[in-house]
Amino acid sequence: MKQLIDLVGSRYSCRGYQARAVEEEKLNYIMECVRLAPSAVNRQPWKFRLVRSQEGREKLQSCYQREWFNSAPMYILASVLHDEEWVRADGKPHGNIDVAIAVEHLCLAATEQGLGTCWVCNFDAQRCHEVFQMPEGEEPVVIIPIGYSASPEVPAKKRKEPQEVFSSL
């Protein structure tokens, strides 16, 4: 089993996938990790759609039109349920934060299972809402293509130096 630092270091934004399907056991494991993710006041204000059918894939592909995106054998569409999210006393809603925590659980679990993922946030959210006939109060937040990477190499990561992002008080 990998140490967490090794797992985090090996996760990257995969932008090319093999046509090979994701095994059901791996998908179940990943989604259980998502289900166990924490959320503010344990509201779990999210919905995850596993998009595997050709029709569903085409709907998502119409919301984000990039060639590499089409290579993924499946996608997971994560939405926030605004009617269920916790709102801090100053009015700040935490639903998007909660979804982000759960999605990163997804990405790390997928990496552990030998799969690639990529956060896709720059998509047509309104179109996505329409083509998946989402109810009012549900907002698509991120699309995660998931599958076996077409490239065996993990690209080098460029990160800021610790002193640029940490401070002691």
N, C-alpha and C positions, 0 to 999 in steps of 0.2 A: 504494500500500500504506500502511495506517495505521501510525503510530508506536505502539509498545506502550502508551504512556501514554494515547493516544487510544482504543485498543482496550479497555483496562481501564476507562476512563472511560465507555465506551458500553455495557458489559455491565451488565445489570440483571436482577432477578427478574421475568420475564415471566409474567403471570397472565391471559393471554387470547390465543388463537391463531386464525388463519385455518384453514379446513378444508383448505387447499392442502397437498398432500404435499411432503415434503422430497425433493429430487432425489437420485438415487443417487450422482452424482458428488460432491455436497456431503457426503453422509453418509460416503462412502468417505474423503474428505479428513479429515473430523473424526475418524473412527475411526483413521486413520493417526496423527494427532496424539496420540490416546490411547495407541496402541500404543508410541509413542516416549517416553512419559512416564518419568521416572526413578522408581526405587523403592529402598528400603533393600537393599543388597547385591544389587541387580538381581534380586530374587526375583519381582517382578511377581505378587504374590499376589491376583489379581483375576479377576473374570469380568464381562463386560458383555453383557447381553441386549438386543438391539434388538427392541422390542415394537411391532409394526406391525399384526398381525392383529386383527380385531375381538374374537376370543376372548381373546387376550393382553391387549388394552387393557381389556376388562371385568374380567379378573382383577386387574390393577393398580388399576383404579378401585374395586374392592371393598376394597382395602387403604388407600385414601386417598380419602375421600368429600367432595370439595369440588367445587362446580359448575364453577369456572374450570378445574380440573384436567382435566375431561372434554373440554375444547375442544381439547386438544393432538392433533395427527394421529398422533403416535408418542411413545414413551418409551424412555429408555435406563435400564435397571436395573443398578446397579453393586453387586457383592458382593465381600466380602473372603473369601479362602480361608485360613482360620486355620492349616491344616496347612502352608501354604507361606510364611507371613509370617516375617520376620526378627524376633527377639526380642533386645532389648538385654541386656547382662550383668546389669542390675538387675531384669530380668523384664518390662520394658515392651515390649509388642508394637507393631510399627509398621505393621501391615496397614491399619488405618483411615487412617493418615496417607498411606500409599502410594496408596490408593484416592482420597483427597481430592485429591492432586496430579494424578492422572490425570483426575479429573472436572473439575478447573478447566481443564486443557488442553482438555477437551471443550467446556466453556462458552466459553472464549475463541475456540477455532476456530469454533464455531457463530456467535458474534458476528461474527467476521471474514467469515463466509459470508452474513451478513445474516439470521441466524436468532435467535430468542429461546429462552432456557432459564430454568429455575428449579430451585434446589436444594430438593428435598422430602425432609426427614429425619424429619418427624413423621408417620410412617405405621405401620401395623400390620405390623411386621417378621415376627412369627411367622406371621401369615396369609400374607404374601408368600412366606415359606419353604415353607409348605405348598402353596399353589396352584400354585407353580412347581416343586414336587417337588425342592427343592434337597437335595443330599446333606448328611450330617452334616459339620460343619466349614466349611460355606459359610454366610455371614451376609449378608443384604441390608443395604446401608449407606445408599444414596441412590437416589431415583428422579429422573431428569431428564426432564421433559416438554420436547419440542423441536419447533419449527416456526416459521412466519412469524407475527410478532406481529400481533395484531388492532389495535393502536394504533401509529401512526407516531412518537409522542413518546417520547423517552427521559426517564423521570422524574428529577428532581433527586435527588442522593445526599446524605444526611446522614452525615458522617464526623467523627470526633473530630479535634481540632487536632493537628498534629505533636507539640507538646510534651507532649500527653497520652499518646502511644503510643511515643515514641522517647526514648532516653536515651543519653548518651555516658559511657563509662567510662575 
